[in-house]
Amino acid sequence: MAPLKLGMVGGGQGAFIGGVHRMAARLDGCFDLVAGAFSSDPDRAHASAAELGIAADRSYADFNEMAKAEAVRSDGIDAVSIVTPNHLHGPIAEAFLAQDISVICDKPMTATLAQAESLLSAAQSSKGHFFLTHNYTGYPMIRQARQMVGEGALGEVKIVEANYLQDWLSEAPAEDNKQAKWRMDPVLSGGGAIGDIGTHAYNLACFVIGQLATSLSATLRSHVAGRSVDDDARVTLRFDAGAWGHIWASQVAIGNENNLTLAVYGSEGSLRWAQENPNVLWFSKLGQAPQMITRGGGAAGPAAAAVTRIPAGHPEGYLEAFATLYREAADVIASQNLDGATLGVQEGLDGVRFVDACQRSSRDEAYWIDLR
């Protein structure tokens, strides 16, 4: 497949996630970055474009201008990657979908439920596709876990436990920490730990067990004085096929860097996975010794093999998982093949609805909220 033409909004000088998305888009040769509006500041936008080798006539200072201009070019972009703060995801995505340009959007889909519902309508009316980059779903051992649950290896799923623990916001960040600054603003982020990392834990649990939550009870707390968003979240969930779940998402858990873990317990067995050691999945059958399944190893199944690039024993991780999502998005855009594990606008809406429900539940003393 010839590389598709990619644009980007956001992710300019000083941005972390923009660089990650650019590396991921290049890894499998599926996309060429040819256009961008890399900052809301025109000088920074054009300087970023020049650093990235973008032609001057495809460097834009405004995403609306970019969407309209690229739509009428004979060599216009096939997709746009959105890597801005959360409150801009919706307006940017809608601008490109209105031009029938596919969208690859960082999570969460939007900052508010109203924005998510508006974006759902825009996506349904567009010839373009919408993709959501919950990158942890791209790990081979997560695909392995999903396959095993789907095949009944665990029996009936009873309990799912997803924890995402960090410590980088255990104290007030420096004023010049841009990554922290917008995340601490409820208007820009839509929520604190629950929106930033809690959505990852929720999405991962749903992706692996193949169920959606029907109701939840949540307690959100802020442990740093003066902070206006949560930095610690505890959520209990009921799922539509009978499973129960728990999520702990914290950015003030000292001693944790990026400690995302998933455990699934069924009537006949269990699975355990840790993002900081992502090439290993532990499978336990009732009454038997635990089995270590490795990425690229003999016990790995076809779902894991399909997203494995290098032989066993050579670590794959964060960038490769992102690249898997870009490769799968490219396949859908090029072939209109809608099968597979790609996450779309409905999963995006589910994630924002989860955050909104957690916030409402916590405001009402952990009252149970119906998600149906």
Beta strands, then each sheet from edge to edge (+ up, - down):
strand 1: 4-10
strand 2: 31-37
strand 3: 79-83
strand 4: 102-106
strand 5: 130-133
strand 6: 157-165
strand 7: 213-221
strand 8: 232-239
strand 9: 244-250
strand 10: 259-266
strand 11: 269-274
strand 12: 280-285
strand 13: 291-294
strand 14: 369-370
sheet 1: 2+ 1+ 3+ 4+ 5+
sheet 2: 13+ 12- 11+ 10- 6+ 9+ 8- 7+ 14-
end
